[in-house]
Amino acid sequence: MKAEYSKYLLEFKRPSGTSRGVLLEKETFILQISENGKIGTGECAIFRGLSFDDRPDYEEKLQWLCDNIQQDAEFLKKNLQDFPSIWFGYEQAVFNLKHSGNVYFPSEFTEGASPIRINGLIWMGSIDYMEEQIRDKLKQGFRCIKLKIGVNWKSEHEILQKLRKKFSAEMLELRVDANGGFSKEDAKIVLNQLAELKIHSIEQPIKAGSMDNMAELCAETPTPIALDEELIGITDFDEKKKLLETIKPQYIILKPALVGGFAGSDEWISLAEEQNIGWWITSALESNIGLNAIAQYTFTKKSPMPQGLGTGALFVNNFESHLDLQGELLWFKI
């Protein structure tokens, strides 16, 4: 068995706004494992500025994996515990090597027989730009829309009010993602305003790392809270359990590249279900390689909720896509 990796820069079609600033490009690494004439491909989807493993020795660890690819999975997993996106790429490559073609998790999804329902994502920008995106998503048939908020709450609140006047909660599910953009006191006000608009949930209203403050918000909130960044960097099973027991969120959101790949996501899901905490899976600006693998994994988890999967359409130089979005339904191309 041999392995090699290559760096790849994904370029955005249009600068994409988040509460952390505007993104122009996205760095990623493609891992290939070969054995007996077969090749398995995975994506080590590091997210600079957010990933737990955004470290100067990242490529050094990737090379270490390639040099030690003959070792058993448990040994590799133990040594890659602090590099979740590298472990994630390894998992993908191994599954792809086993199933070949563009398949990672064989299912009705990869047979083209059943789709995944996803939410439409609205990027931050001017009011006109955000409203333009919303009109496009509604025209495409989305019944669940997620808006990035936390930059200009007054304007964002106005957009949500307009949307809710036009579409009831029964007609359109609205989710918002603050990326930790509010203080605790501001978050309390926002949570009440969101409740008046029957918003489904808010992701990460305050910055990650303050369990007591987040626990207080989750205990009192009239709008369900979903943890996102709060999960990043928690690799020990008991620590994961403690975090959920302490904060008691209404939902958790899983980005495999940031929470230890498929194995890490499985742990979070099992713990959440034990505590009656809802969950869904989202992508994190992966290329079509990682996105394809995440979509296939997501289908096998059988969540009835709309998932937060991208479509690969953000980049001008993406790899070939094996996914096809029809309305709000994501299908696998046969």
C-alpha positions in Angstrom: 0.0 0.0 0.0 1.3 3.4 -0.9 0.1 7.0 -0.3 0.7 10.4 -1.6 -0.8 13.9 -1.2 -1.1 17.1 -3.2 -2.1 20.6 -2.3 -5.0 22.3 -4.2 -6.4 25.8 -4.0 -10.1 26.2 -4.6 -11.1 29.6 -5.9 -14.4 31.2 -5.1 -16.6 32.3 -8.0 -17.6 35.3 -5.8 -16.0 36.4 -2.5 -18.0 34.7 0.2 -18.8 36.6 3.4 -18.8 35.1 6.8 -18.6 36.6 10.3 -14.9 35.9 10.1 -14.4 37.9 7.0 -14.5 37.5 3.3 -13.2 34.3 1.7 -11.4 34.4 -1.7 -9.9 30.9 -1.8 -9.9 27.7 0.1 -6.9 25.5 0.6 -7.3 21.8 0.7 -5.2 18.6 0.2 -6.0 15.5 -1.8 -4.8 12.1 -0.5 -4.5 9.1 -2.7 -3.9 5.5 -1.4 -3.0 2.8 -3.9 -2.9 -0.9 -3.6 -2.9 -3.8 -6.1 -3.6 -1.4 -9.0 -6.5 0.3 -7.3 -6.6 3.9 -6.0 -8.7 5.4 -3.2 -9.1 9.2 -3.1 -9.9 11.3 -0.1 -9.8 15.0 0.8 -8.0 16.4 3.9 -10.2 19.4 4.1 -8.4 21.8 6.4 -10.3 25.0 7.1 -7.7 27.7 7.9 -8.6 29.8 10.9 -11.3 27.4 12.1 -9.8 23.8 12.0 -8.4 22.5 15.2 -5.5 21.2 13.1 -4.6 24.5 11.4 -0.9 24.2 12.5 2.5 24.9 10.9 3.3 21.2 10.9 0.2 20.2 9.0 1.9 19.1 5.8 4.6 17.4 7.8 1.9 15.2 9.5 0.4 14.5 6.1 3.7 13.2 4.9 4.0 11.2 8.1 0.7 9.5 7.2 2.0 8.7 3.7 5.2 7.3 5.1 3.3 5.1 7.6 0.3 4.1 5.5 1.1 0.4 6.0 0.3 0.7 9.7 -3.0 -0.4 11.1 -5.9 2.0 11.3 -5.9 2.2 15.2 -2.3 3.2 15.2 -2.9 5.9 12.6 -6.0 7.2 14.3 -4.2 7.5 17.7 -1.4 9.5 16.0 -3.8 11.7 14.0 -6.1 12.6 17.0 -5.0 16.2 16.8 -5.4 16.3 13.0 -9.1 15.5 12.3 -9.1 16.7 8.7 -6.1 14.4 7.9 -7.9 11.4 9.5 -11.0 12.4 7.6 -9.1 12.3 4.3 -7.6 8.9 5.3 -11.1 7.5 6.1 -12.4 8.6 2.7 -9.4 7.2 0.8 -9.7 3.8 2.5 -13.5 3.6 1.9 -13.0 4.6 -1.7 -10.2 2.0 -2.2 -12.6 -0.6 -0.9 -15.6 0.3 -3.0 -13.8 1.9 -6.0 -15.3 4.3 -8.6 -16.9 7.3 -6.9 -18.4 5.3 -4.1 -17.5 5.5 -0.4 -20.7 4.3 1.3 -22.8 2.0 -1.0 -26.6 2.7 -0.5 -29.8 3.5 -2.3 -28.3 7.0 -2.6 -25.3 5.8 -4.6 -27.6 3.6 -6.7 -29.5 6.8 -7.7 -32.7 5.6 -6.1 -33.0 8.0 -3.2 -31.9 11.6 -2.6 -30.9 13.8 0.4 -33.0 16.8 1.3 -30.8 19.9 2.0 -31.2 23.4 3.1 -30.4 26.4 0.9 -27.5 28.5 2.2 -27.6 32.3 2.0 -24.2 34.0 2.3 -23.6 37.3 4.0 -23.4 40.5 1.9 -25.5 43.6 1.2 -29.2 43.4 1.7 -29.7 43.3 -2.0 -27.3 40.4 -2.5 -28.9 38.4 0.4 -32.4 39.0 -0.9 -31.2 38.0 -4.4 -29.9 34.7 -3.1 -33.1 34.1 -1.1 -35.3 34.7 -4.2 -33.1 32.2 -6.2 -33.4 29.5 -3.5 -37.2 29.9 -3.2 -37.5 29.8 -7.0 -35.5 26.5 -6.9 -38.0 25.0 -4.5 -36.1 25.1 -1.2 -38.4 24.8 1.9 -35.6 25.2 4.4 -33.2 28.2 4.2 -30.2 28.9 6.4 -28.9 32.5 6.6 -25.5 33.6 7.9 -26.0 36.4 10.5 -23.9 38.3 13.0 -22.4 41.1 11.0 -25.3 43.6 10.8 -28.1 42.3 12.9 -30.5 45.2 12.3 -30.4 44.6 8.5 -30.4 40.8 9.0 -33.4 41.1 11.3 -35.3 43.1 8.7 -34.7 40.5 6.0 -36.0 37.7 8.4 -39.1 39.8 9.2 -39.8 40.3 5.5 -39.4 36.6 4.8 -41.6 35.6 7.6 -44.4 38.0 6.5 -44.3 36.4 3.1 -43.8 32.7 4.2 -45.2 31.1 7.4 -43.1 28.7 9.5 -45.2 25.9 8.0 -44.3 27.0 4.4 -40.6 27.9 5.0 -38.2 26.6 7.7 -35.6 29.3 8.6 -32.3 28.6 10.3 -29.6 31.1 11.1 -25.9 30.8 11.8 -24.2 33.4 13.9 -20.7 31.8 13.9 -20.3 33.2 17.5 -21.0 36.7 16.4 -23.0 37.9 19.5 -22.1 38.7 23.1 -24.1 36.8 25.7 -26.3 39.8 26.5 -26.9 40.6 22.8 -27.6 36.9 22.1 -30.4 36.9 24.7 -32.2 39.8 22.9 -31.6 38.1 19.5 -32.9 34.8 20.7 -36.2 36.4 21.7 -36.5 38.3 18.4 -35.9 35.0 16.5 -38.6 33.3 18.6 -41.1 35.9 17.5 -40.3 35.0 13.9 -40.6 31.2 14.6 -37.0 30.6 13.5 -36.1 26.9 13.6 -32.7 27.3 15.3 -29.6 29.4 15.7 -26.1 28.0 15.3 -23.4 29.1 17.7 -24.9 32.4 19.0 -21.8 33.2 21.0 -18.1 32.3 20.6 -17.1 28.7 21.5 -15.2 28.0 24.7 -17.6 29.4 27.4 -19.5 26.3 28.5 -21.2 28.1 31.4 -22.5 31.0 29.2 -23.7 28.6 26.5 -25.4 26.4 29.1 -27.2 29.4 30.5 -28.4 30.4 27.0 -29.5 26.9 26.2 -31.4 26.5 29.4 -33.4 29.8 28.9 -33.7 30.2 25.2 -37.0 30.5 23.4 -35.2 29.6 20.1 -33.4 26.2 19.8 -29.6 26.5 19.9 -27.3 24.3 17.8 -23.7 23.9 18.7 -21.2 24.0 15.9 -17.7 25.5 16.6 -18.2 24.4 20.2 -17.5 20.8 19.2 -14.2 21.5 17.4 -11.1 20.3 19.3 -13.0 18.0 21.6 -11.6 14.6 20.7 -11.9 12.5 23.9 -15.2 10.6 24.2 -15.7 11.4 27.9 -15.1 15.1 27.2 -17.7 15.0 24.4 -20.2 13.5 26.8 -19.4 16.1 29.5 -19.8 19.0 27.1 -23.3 17.8 26.0 -24.4 17.0 29.5 -23.1 20.5 30.7 -24.5 22.7 27.9 -27.6 20.6 27.1 -28.1 22.1 23.6 -31.2 21.5 21.5 -29.1 20.5 18.5 -25.5 19.8 17.4 -24.1 20.3 13.9 -21.5 18.0 12.6 -18.8 18.9 10.1 -16.8 15.7 9.6 -13.6 17.5 8.5 -13.6 19.4 11.8 -14.8 16.8 14.3 -12.7 13.8 13.5 -14.2 12.5 10.3 -16.8 9.8 10.1 -15.6 8.0 13.3 -15.7 11.3 15.3 -19.2 12.1 13.9 -20.5 8.7 14.8 -19.4 9.3 18.4 -21.1 12.7 18.6 -24.3 11.2 17.1 -24.5 8.3 19.6 -24.0 10.7 22.5 -26.5 13.2 21.2 -29.1 10.5 20.7 -28.6 9.2 24.2 -29.4 12.7 25.5 -32.3 13.3 23.1 -30.3 16.1 21.4 -31.1 16.6 17.7 -28.4 16.7 15.1 -27.6 17.2 11.4 -24.6 17.1 9.2 -23.0 20.0 7.2 -20.1 20.3 4.8 -17.4 22.9 5.4 -16.4 24.2 2.0 -14.9 20.9 0.8 -14.2 20.3 -2.9 -16.5 17.9 -4.7 -14.3 15.0 -3.5 -15.0 15.5 0.2 -18.5 16.7 -0.5 -19.3 13.5 -2.3 -18.0 11.3 0.5 -19.9 13.4 3.2 -23.2 13.2 1.2 -22.9 9.4 1.0 -22.1 9.1 4.7 -25.0 11.4 5.6 -27.5 9.3 3.7 -26.5 6.2 5.7 -27.3 8.1 9.0 -31.0 8.4 8.0 -31.7 11.8 9.5 -35.2 13.1 8.6 -34.0 16.7 8.8 -32.8 18.8 5.9 -29.0 18.5 5.9 -26.5 21.3 5.5 -24.6 20.0 2.5 -23.0 22.2 -0.1 -23.3 21.5 -3.9 -19.8 22.4 -5.0 -21.1 25.3 -7.0 -19.1 28.0 -5.1 -15.8 27.3 -6.8 -14.6 28.1 -10.4 -12.0 25.2 -10.4 -13.7 22.4 -8.5 -13.3 18.7 -9.4 -15.9 16.8 -11.4 -19.1 16.5 -9.4 -20.9 13.3 -8.8 -23.8 15.0 -7.2 -26.8 16.6 -8.9 -29.1 19.1 -7.1 -32.7 19.1 -8.3 -34.7 21.6 -6.3 -33.8 20.9 -2.7 -33.0 17.3 -3.3 -29.4 16.2 -3.8 -29.0 13.1 -6.0 -26.0 10.9 -6.8 -25.1 10.8 -10.5 -25.0 7.2 -11.8 
